[in-house]
Amino acid sequence: MAKKKILLVDDHAPTRTLVRTILESEKYENFEIVEAATGTECLKAMDKQGPFDLILLDVNLPDMDGYSVCRALRTVESKVPIVFVTAKGDMKDYAAGRAAGADSYLVKPIARAALRSIVGLFTSVQRDASKGKGEAELTEK
C-alpha cells in the first residue's frame, strides 16, 4: 500500500512530534510526514516535495498566519485537503478557516482519536470520491 504523504505545519516542535508519533503508530495506514515550522517552509515544501495527500496547518505561525498560508496554497493546489490545527476553537475562527479555503478544523490539545479520524477521512475520501459522479462535476478539467 502506498504511503499517504502529509505536510505538517506547526512552529511548536512538541506538537509536530506528538502528531508524528500518533500517525506513525497507526496500524492500518502508512504515512510519510514532511514537517515545516513556518509558513515560508510550508510553501517551499509544497513546491519542492508535493503533491501531498493532506496538509495539517497551524493558524499561529511566526512569519505569517495560517489563513494567509492556506490562501497561498489554494492558488497553486485546489484539491489537497487542508485541516487547520489550532488552539483557537471559536466559530469565528472556524469560519475564517473555511473562508481561507480549509476543509476542516482540529482544536488543540489534539485528541488522538480525533486526529486519527480526520486524517483517515481526508486521506481516503479524496481518492474514493474522485470516482464518484458528484465530485467529477465539481472539479475543473
C-alpha contacts under 8 A as a table, 3 or more apart, distances in Angstrom:
res1	aa1	res2	aa2	distance
1	M	30	N	7.69
2	A	30	N	7.29
3	K	29	E	7.49
3	K	30	N	4.89
3	K	31	F	5.03
3	K	32	E	6.00
4	K	29	E	7.73
4	K	30	N	6.27
4	K	31	F	4.75
4	K	32	E	6.01
4	K	52	F	7.74
4	K	53	D	5.95
4	K	123	T	6.83
5	K	31	F	5.85
5	K	32	E	4.75
5	K	33	I	6.01
5	K	34	V	7.57
5	K	51	P	7.92
5	K	52	F	5.07
5	K	53	D	5.21
5	K	54	L	6.79
6	I	31	F	6.92
6	I	32	E	6.14
6	I	33	I	4.91
6	I	34	V	6.19
6	I	52	F	5.71
6	I	53	D	5.86
6	I	54	L	4.94
6	I	55	I	5.73
6	I	56	L	7.37
7	L	33	I	5.98
7	L	34	V	4.87
7	L	35	E	5.96
7	L	36	A	7.43
7	L	42	C	7.67
7	L	45	A	7.92
7	L	46	M	7.98
7	L	52	F	6.57
7	L	54	L	6.41
7	L	55	I	4.71
7	L	56	L	6.19
8	L	16	R	6.97
8	L	33	I	6.77
8	L	34	V	6.05
8	L	35	E	4.85
8	L	36	A	6.19
8	L	55	I	6.05
8	L	56	L	4.89
8	L	57	L	6.33
9	V	16	R	7.71
9	V	35	E	5.96
9	V	36	A	4.71
9	V	37	A	5.65
9	V	38	T	6.80
9	V	39	G	7.52
9	V	42	C	6.33
9	V	55	I	7.57
9	V	56	L	6.03
9	V	57	L	4.84
9	V	58	D	5.93
10	D	13	A	7.16
10	D	15	T	7.12
10	D	16	R	6.36
10	D	35	E	7.87
10	D	36	A	6.47
10	D	37	A	4.99
10	D	38	T	6.80
10	D	57	L	6.54
10	D	58	D	5.13
10	D	60	N	8.00
10	D	61	L	6.82
11	D	36	A	7.48
11	D	37	A	4.12
11	D	38	T	5.98
11	D	58	D	7.81
11	D	60	N	7.96
11	D	61	L	5.93
11	D	62	P	7.05
12	H	15	T	5.47
12	H	16	R	6.61
12	H	37	A	7.26
13	A	16	R	5.07
13	A	17	T	6.19
13	A	37	A	7.73
14	P	17	T	4.97
14	P	18	L	6.09
15	T	18	L	5.03
15	T	19	V	6.20
16	R	19	V	5.25
16	R	20	R	6.05
16	R	35	E	7.34
17	T	20	R	5.09
17	T	21	T	6.00
18	L	21	T	5.13
18	L	22	I	6.21
19	V	22	I	5.21
19	V	23	L	6.15
19	V	115	L	7.88
20	R	23	L	5.24
20	R	24	E	5.86
20	R	33	I	7.04
21	T	24	E	5.21
21	T	25	S	6.11
22	I	25	S	5.34
22	I	26	E	6.71
22	I	112	R	6.56
22	I	116	R	7.62
23	L	26	E	5.27
23	L	31	F	6.90
23	L	116	R	7.02
24	E	30	N	7.26
24	E	31	F	6.66
26	E	29	E	5.87
26	E	30	N	7.31
26	E	116	R	7.87
27	K	30	N	7.75
34	V	45	A	7.81
35	E	42	C	7.97
36	A	39	G	7.65
36	A	41	E	5.28
36	A	42	C	5.32
36	A	45	A	7.46
37	A	41	E	6.47
37	A	42	C	7.43
37	A	61	L	7.52
38	T	41	E	5.17
38	T	42	C	6.21
38	T	61	L	5.67
38	T	62	P	6.26
38	T	63	D	6.24
38	T	64	M	7.67
39	G	42	C	4.95
39	G	43	L	6.29
39	G	61	L	6.50
39	G	62	P	7.85
39	G	63	D	6.32
39	G	64	M	5.99
39	G	65	D	7.45
39	G	66	G	7.07
39	G	69	V	5.80
40	T	43	L	5.24
40	T	44	K	6.23
40	T	63	D	7.33
41	E	44	K	5.06
41	E	45	A	6.00
42	C	45	A	5.12
42	C	46	M	6.16
42	C	69	V	7.93
43	L	46	M	5.05
43	L	47	D	6.24
43	L	69	V	7.53
43	L	72	A	7.94
43	L	73	L	7.03
44	K	47	D	5.06
44	K	48	K	6.03
45	A	48	K	5.14
45	A	49	Q	5.15
45	A	50	G	6.70
46	M	49	Q	5.60
46	M	50	G	4.71
46	M	51	P	6.69
46	M	52	F	7.57
46	M	73	L	7.98
47	D	50	G	5.97
49	Q	52	F	7.97
52	F	55	I	6.97
52	F	80	V	6.71
53	D	80	V	6.05
53	D	81	P	7.04
53	D	122	F	7.88
53	D	123	T	5.77
54	L	80	V	5.87
54	L	81	P	5.10
54	L	82	I	6.06
54	L	83	V	7.73
54	L	119	V	7.61
54	L	122	F	6.79
54	L	123	T	6.30
55	I	80	V	7.25
55	I	81	P	6.31
55	I	82	I	4.76
55	I	83	V	6.22
56	L	82	I	6.07
56	L	83	V	4.99
56	L	84	F	5.88
56	L	85	V	6.31
57	L	66	G	6.50
57	L	70	C	7.99
57	L	82	I	6.97
57	L	83	V	6.06
57	L	84	F	4.72
57	L	85	V	5.62
58	D	61	L	6.64
58	D	66	G	5.84
58	D	84	F	5.62
58	D	85	V	4.84
58	D	86	T	5.42
59	V	65	D	5.52
59	V	66	G	3.95
59	V	67	Y	6.48
59	V	84	F	6.55
59	V	85	V	6.90
59	V	86	T	5.79
60	N	64	M	7.64
60	N	65	D	5.40
60	N	66	G	6.16
60	N	86	T	7.46
61	L	64	M	5.69
61	L	65	D	5.43
61	L	66	G	6.48
62	P	65	D	7.57
64	M	68	S	6.65
64	M	69	V	7.07
65	D	68	S	5.54
65	D	69	V	6.54
66	G	69	V	4.86
66	G	70	C	5.95
66	G	84	F	7.79
67	Y	70	C	5.01
67	Y	71	R	6.23
67	Y	96	A	7.38
67	Y	97	G	6.20
67	Y	100	A	5.49
68	S	71	R	5.14
68	S	72	A	6.20
68	S	100	A	7.32
69	V	72	A	5.08
69	V	73	L	6.09
70	C	73	L	5.02
70	C	74	R	6.14
70	C	82	I	7.59
70	C	100	A	6.00
70	C	101	G	6.35
70	C	102	A	6.80
71	R	74	R	5.09
71	R	75	T	6.55
71	R	100	A	5.31
71	R	101	G	6.32
72	A	75	T	5.33
72	A	76	V	7.15
73	L	76	V	5.55
73	L	77	E	5.83
73	L	78	S	7.73
74	R	77	E	4.95
74	R	78	S	4.99
74	R	101	G	6.74
75	T	78	S	6.87
77	E	80	V	6.41
81	P	102	A	7.19
81	P	103	D	5.95
81	P	122	F	6.35
81	P	126	Q	7.96
82	I	101	G	7.72
82	I	102	A	4.96
82	I	103	D	5.44
82	I	104	S	6.89
83	V	102	A	5.86
83	V	103	D	5.74
83	V	104	S	4.75
83	V	105	Y	5.28
83	V	106	L	6.92
84	F	97	G	7.15
84	F	102	A	6.87
84	F	104	S	6.40
84	F	105	Y	4.73
84	F	106	L	6.01
85	V	105	Y	6.06
85	V	106	L	4.72
85	V	107	V	5.73
85	V	108	K	6.66
86	T	89	G	7.29
86	T	105	Y	7.76
86	T	106	L	6.53
86	T	107	V	5.12
86	T	108	K	5.41
87	A	107	V	5.46
87	A	108	K	4.64
87	A	109	P	6.98
88	K	93	D	6.43
88	K	107	V	6.75
88	K	108	K	7.80
89	G	93	D	6.53
89	G	94	Y	7.08
89	G	107	V	5.87
90	D	93	D	5.26
90	D	94	Y	6.47
91	M	94	Y	4.90
91	M	95	A	6.05
92	K	95	A	4.98
92	K	96	A	6.10
93	D	96	A	4.99
93	D	97	G	6.17
94	Y	97	G	5.06
94	Y	98	R	6.27
94	Y	105	Y	6.76
95	A	98	R	5.08
95	A	99	A	6.07
96	A	99	A	5.01
96	A	100	A	6.18
97	G	100	A	5.09
97	G	101	G	6.47
97	G	102	A	5.43
97	G	104	S	7.86
97	G	105	Y	7.79
98	R	101	G	5.13
98	R	102	A	4.92
98	R	103	D	6.49
98	R	104	S	7.38
99	A	102	A	7.33
102	A	105	Y	7.84
106	L	110	I	7.15
106	L	114	A	7.57
106	L	115	L	7.37
107	V	110	I	6.23
108	K	111	A	7.68
110	I	114	A	7.31
110	I	115	L	6.77
111	A	114	A	5.30
111	A	115	L	6.23
112	R	115	L	5.24
112	R	116	R	6.13
113	A	116	R	5.16
113	A	117	S	5.95
114	A	117	S	5.07
114	A	118	I	6.09
115	L	118	I	5.35
115	L	119	V	5.99
116	R	119	V	5.28
116	R	120	G	5.87
117	S	120	G	5.15
117	S	121	L	6.08
118	I	121	L	5.04
118	I	122	F	6.14
119	V	122	F	5.34
119	V	123	T	5.91
120	G	123	T	5.44
120	G	124	S	6.12
121	L	124	S	5.58
121	L	125	V	5.69
122	F	125	V	5.45
122	F	126	Q	6.35
123	T	126	Q	6.38
123	T	127	R	7.73
124	S	127	R	5.88
124	S	128	D	6.50
125	V	128	D	5.19
125	V	129	A	5.67
126	Q	129	A	5.33
126	Q	130	S	6.26
127	R	130	S	5.31
127	R	131	K	7.24
128	D	131	K	5.73
128	D	132	G	7.17
129	A	132	G	5.02
129	A	135	E	6.00
130	S	133	K	7.80
130	S	135	E	5.64
130	S	136	A	6.10
131	K	135	E	7.54
131	K	136	A	7.30
132	G	135	E	5.79
132	G	136	A	6.60
133	K	136	A	5.40
133	K	137	E	6.54
134	G	137	E	5.45
134	G	138	L	6.73
135	E	138	L	5.27
135	E	139	T	6.46
136	A	139	T	5.45
137	E	140	E	7.97
